[in-house]
Amino acid sequence: MVTVRPVSYEKDLEMIYEWMQEEHLAPFWKLNVPLNEFQSYLKKTLETEYKDIYIASLDEEPICYFMTYKVSEDQIRNYYHVEEKDLGGHFAIGKRENLKKEVMIPLVRGLLSFGFNRYDAKRIIVEPDIRNRIVIPTLQQCGFEVHSHIQLPHKKAALMILRKEQFEKQMSELKKITNGIDAYAY
């Protein structure tokens, strides 16, 4: 089961900092900086009004740092046609051993369900680095489509979009596959 809770600066600083030092995250997040710089980043992010940051756990084990944001308040709005209820997101899997489909697929589906329901979003927008050979296919398996490739100030990204109705259709089909068992198939 995927559970989500807001990030606590005091409780989560050390864990998130350790995650950002991991080789699979450092090239993409660029937060493998000295601790004092990371502390400033985390404080600033927690104080940003149009962003919310969370820790996601799978079966009660914290495994993911993720952020939601109002697309209309973010620079990404300049790269595609924004719709009123668009929600942006970023996520980072803390430990490399969790970069496998048995973990990633149910986790991402849980995060998507959370985002669509918590924020009443109609679309979720993500923009992973085009070099990310794990995240992009995982997002596509969860229903995202590549809208375009864009050049952001800090990376070349795949702008990906998932509509709520597409996600709900996919989840409905998965429930049929599991013969009524209320679980995710992967």
C-alpha positions in Angstrom: 0.0 0.0 0.0 1.2 3.5 -0.9 0.9 6.1 1.9 1.7 9.8 1.6 2.6 12.4 4.3 4.0 15.9 4.1 7.7 16.3 4.5 8.8 17.4 8.0 12.0 19.4 7.9 13.2 18.1 11.3 12.2 14.5 10.7 13.1 14.1 7.0 16.1 16.4 6.4 18.8 13.7 7.0 17.0 11.0 5.0 16.2 13.2 2.0 19.8 14.5 2.0 21.2 11.0 2.0 18.9 10.1 -0.9 20.1 13.1 -2.9 23.7 11.8 -2.6 22.8 8.5 -4.4 24.4 8.0 -7.8 21.1 7.4 -9.5 19.6 10.8 -8.3 22.6 13.2 -8.3 22.8 13.7 -12.1 19.1 14.5 -12.3 18.3 16.4 -9.1 21.7 18.1 -8.7 21.2 18.3 -5.0 24.4 16.4 -4.0 25.6 19.6 -2.4 27.0 20.4 1.0 24.5 19.9 3.8 24.1 23.7 4.5 23.1 24.3 0.8 20.7 21.4 0.9 19.1 22.7 4.2 18.5 26.1 2.4 17.0 24.3 -0.6 14.6 22.2 1.6 13.6 25.2 3.7 12.9 27.3 0.6 10.9 24.5 -1.1 8.8 24.0 2.0 8.0 27.7 2.1 7.1 28.0 -1.6 3.3 28.6 -1.6 2.6 26.9 -4.9 4.5 23.7 -4.1 3.8 20.8 -1.7 6.4 18.2 -0.9 5.8 14.7 0.5 7.3 11.5 1.5 5.7 8.4 0.0 6.0 5.0 1.6 5.3 1.6 0.2 4.2 -0.9 2.8 5.2 1.6 5.5 8.8 2.0 4.2 9.7 5.5 3.1 11.0 5.2 -0.4 10.2 8.4 -2.3 10.5 12.2 -2.1 8.0 13.9 -4.3 6.7 17.4 -5.1 3.5 18.7 -6.5 3.1 22.2 -7.9 0.6 24.5 -9.6 1.7 24.5 -13.2 0.2 28.0 -13.7 2.8 29.3 -11.1 5.8 27.5 -12.6 8.1 28.1 -15.5 6.8 25.0 -17.2 3.7 26.9 -18.2 5.7 28.6 -20.9 6.3 25.3 -22.7 2.8 24.0 -23.5 -0.9 25.0 -23.5 -1.8 25.0 -19.8 -5.3 23.9 -18.7 -6.9 25.2 -15.6 -6.6 22.1 -13.4 -3.0 21.0 -14.5 -0.9 19.7 -11.7 2.9 19.4 -12.0 5.0 16.8 -10.2 8.5 15.5 -9.6 9.6 12.4 -7.7 12.8 10.8 -6.6 13.2 7.2 -5.5 15.5 7.3 -2.5 17.4 4.0 -2.8 18.6 2.4 -6.0 17.3 -1.1 -5.0 13.8 0.4 -5.3 14.3 1.2 -9.0 12.5 -1.9 -10.2 9.0 -2.2 -11.7 7.7 -4.2 -8.8 8.2 -1.1 -6.7 8.0 1.7 -9.2 4.7 0.9 -10.9 2.6 0.6 -7.8 4.3 3.6 -6.2 3.7 5.8 -9.3 0.1 4.7 -9.5 -0.4 5.5 -5.9 1.2 9.0 -6.3 -1.0 9.6 -9.4 -4.1 8.6 -7.5 -3.1 10.9 -4.7 -2.4 13.8 -7.0 -5.6 13.5 -9.0 -7.8 13.2 -5.9 -6.0 15.6 -3.4 -5.8 18.4 -5.9 -8.8 17.7 -8.1 -6.4 17.7 -11.0 -7.6 16.9 -14.6 -4.0 16.4 -15.9 -0.7 15.7 -14.4 2.4 17.1 -16.0 5.9 15.9 -15.5 9.2 16.8 -17.3 11.9 14.2 -16.6 15.3 14.6 -18.0 15.4 12.8 -21.4 18.4 10.8 -20.3 16.3 9.1 -17.6 16.0 5.5 -18.9 14.0 4.3 -15.8 11.5 7.0 -15.1 10.3 7.7 -18.6 9.3 4.1 -19.4 7.7 3.7 -16.0 5.6 6.8 -16.5 4.6 5.5 -20.0 3.5 2.2 -18.4 1.3 4.3 -16.1 -0.4 6.0 -19.0 1.7 9.2 -19.6 2.4 10.3 -23.2 5.3 12.3 -24.3 3.9 15.6 -25.5 7.2 17.1 -26.6 10.9 17.4 -25.9 11.8 20.8 -24.4 14.9 22.6 -23.4 14.6 23.9 -19.8 17.3 26.1 -18.4 18.8 23.2 -16.5 18.0 20.1 -18.7 16.5 18.8 -21.9 13.3 17.2 -20.8 10.5 15.0 -22.0 7.3 16.9 -21.3 4.8 14.2 -20.4 1.1 14.5 -19.8 -1.5 12.1 -18.2 -5.2 12.9 -18.3 -7.3 11.8 -15.3 -9.8 9.9 -17.5 -6.9 7.9 -19.1 -5.6 7.0 -15.7 -9.0 6.0 -14.4 -9.6 3.9 -17.5 -6.2 2.1 -17.0 -6.9 1.5 -13.3 -10.4 0.2 -14.1 -8.9 -2.3 -16.6 -6.3 -3.4 -14.1 -9.0 -4.2 -11.5 -10.7 -6.4 -14.1 -7.4 -8.2 -14.7 -7.1 -8.9 -11.0 -10.5 -10.6 -11.0 -12.0 -8.4 -8.4 -9.0 -8.4 -6.0 -8.4 -4.9 -4.9 -4.7 -4.8 -5.7 -2.5 -3.3 -8.4 -1.3 -5.6 -11.1 2.2 -5.1 -12.5 
